[in-house]
Every structure is written in C-alpha cells, then in structure tokens.
C-alpha cells in the first residue's frame, strides 16, 4: 500500500487530533476534531475565536497537528503510527469556507450547530510535510 493510502486510512480511523500552536515562546496543545482533503494538501479544524489556539494562530500561523492510532498498550511499540502535519493555519471565508464546511460536516455531522456559530472560525492547515513516525523510525513525505 502506498504512503498516501496509509495516511488516508489512518485519518479515516481517527476523529480527533492534537493541534500544537505557539505564542510568546510558549507551546500550547489541544484536541480538535479534524477533516482532510483527498489530495492531503489541507487539514481542517474549527475553533471559537475567543480561544487561546485561535489567538496563537493569528499571531503565529505555523502549527503542527498530530494524528495517531495508539491504544496505550504494549502493542503500540510495534504497531502504533503517529503522523505530524506541519504548515500554516489560515482562517477560511466566503465560498471556500462553505465548501470546506461541507467536507468538515460530512466527517463530523454532530458539529453542525458548532460550525454554524458566527463566533466559530473554520481553518485549514496548508500542509508542507507529513512526518510519519513509528517507535523506531521516521519518514517525511510531502503532499505533492
């Protein structure tokens, strides 16, 4: 199976990811519901505009998102995969927001009230690279 298909399989198996932001030299991690585009160029997530993560992104757009399949068991040392996507996060507006919201809600239909709230921003990460890590190895791929 090719690397792109492996990424899509992992993304399909997970609903939540860990988003890492930074401001004033301090890191901040939080859980977010995410979606992805089939070409793997973008990852989507939503957040209220009054959150620390949104503030951090407006000040410092580069972020990292971790998506993994760990079970917190012994088998993870042989089987777990963690993917880190890196790139700038950008708030979406207009038609791009509408089409991306449809993609996001297809994956997370139970978040429709949340995504429709005027105080909620929908953002995309323009993925520059994916780091695929296993217990004893790491490889880098680009979405191109």
C-alpha positions in Angstrom: 0.0 0.0 0.0 1.4 3.4 -0.9 2.1 6.1 1.7 -0.8 8.3 0.7 -3.3 5.5 1.1 -1.8 4.7 4.5 -2.2 8.3 5.6 -5.9 8.3 4.4 -6.5 5.0 6.3 -5.1 6.5 9.5 -7.1 9.7 9.1 -10.3 7.8 8.5 -9.7 5.8 11.7 -9.4 8.9 13.9 -11.8 11.7 14.6 -9.5 13.8 16.9 -6.1 15.2 16.6 -3.7 17.2 18.8 -3.1 20.7 17.5 0.1 22.5 18.6 0.3 26.3 18.5 2.8 28.7 19.9 2.9 32.3 21.0 5.3 34.3 23.1 7.7 31.4 23.0 5.2 29.1 24.8 3.7 26.0 23.2 0.0 25.1 23.5 -1.6 21.7 22.7 -5.3 20.9 22.4 -7.6 18.3 21.0 -9.6 19.2 17.8 -11.9 17.4 15.5 -10.3 17.4 12.1 -11.1 16.6 8.5 -8.8 16.3 5.5 -8.9 16.8 1.7 -8.4 13.8 -0.5 -5.3 15.3 -2.0 -3.8 15.6 1.5 -2.8 19.2 0.9 -5.1 20.5 3.7 -6.3 19.6 7.1 -9.4 21.3 8.5 -10.4 22.2 12.0 -12.8 24.6 13.8 -12.4 26.7 16.9 -14.1 29.6 18.6 -12.4 32.9 18.0 -12.1 33.5 21.8 -9.8 30.5 22.4 -6.1 30.6 23.1 -5.4 28.4 19.9 -7.1 31.0 17.7 -5.2 33.8 19.3 -1.9 31.9 18.9 -2.6 31.3 15.2 -3.4 34.9 14.5 -0.1 35.9 16.0 1.9 32.9 14.7 0.3 30.9 11.9 2.7 27.9 11.7 1.2 24.9 13.6 1.6 21.2 13.9 -1.1 18.6 14.1 -0.6 15.1 15.5 -2.8 12.2 14.4 -2.1 8.8 15.8 -3.5 5.4 16.4 -2.1 4.5 19.8 -4.1 2.3 22.2 -1.7 2.9 25.1 -0.9 -0.7 25.2 2.2 -2.8 24.8 1.4 -3.5 21.1 2.0 0.2 20.4 5.7 -0.3 20.5 5.4 -2.4 17.3 2.2 -1.1 15.7 1.4 2.5 16.6 1.9 5.2 14.0 1.9 8.9 14.7 1.7 11.4 11.9 2.7 15.1 12.4 1.5 17.5 9.7 3.2 20.9 9.7 2.2 24.2 8.0 0.5 27.5 8.4 -3.1 27.6 9.6 -5.4 30.0 7.7 -9.0 31.1 8.6 -11.4 30.3 5.7 -14.0 32.7 4.4 -16.6 33.0 1.7 -17.1 30.2 -0.7 -14.0 28.4 0.4 -15.4 28.3 3.9 -18.7 27.0 2.7 -17.2 24.1 0.6 -14.8 23.2 3.4 -17.6 23.3 6.0 -19.4 20.8 3.9 -16.4 18.5 3.9 -15.9 19.0 7.6 -19.5 18.3 8.4 -19.6 15.2 6.3 -17.0 13.8 8.7 -18.5 15.4 11.8 -22.2 15.9 11.3 -22.8 16.2 15.0 -20.9 19.5 15.0 -23.3 21.3 12.7 -24.5 23.8 15.3 -20.9 24.5 16.4 -19.7 25.2 12.8 -22.7 27.5 12.1 -22.0 29.7 15.1 -20.7 33.1 13.9 -18.0 33.0 16.6 -16.5 29.8 15.2 -13.7 30.0 12.7 -13.0 27.2 10.2 -9.3 26.9 9.5 -7.2 25.0 7.1 -3.6 23.9 7.6 -1.7 24.2 4.3 0.4 21.0 4.9 4.0 21.4 3.9 5.1 18.0 5.1 4.0 14.9 7.0 6.3 13.2 9.4 5.3 9.6 9.8 6.8 8.1 13.0 6.8 4.6 14.4 8.6 3.5 17.5 11.9 3.1 15.8 11.7 5.0 12.5 10.5 8.3 10.9 9.9 9.2 7.3 8.9 12.5 5.7 6.5 12.9 2.8 5.1 16.0 1.1 1.5 16.1 -0.1 2.5 16.8 -3.7 
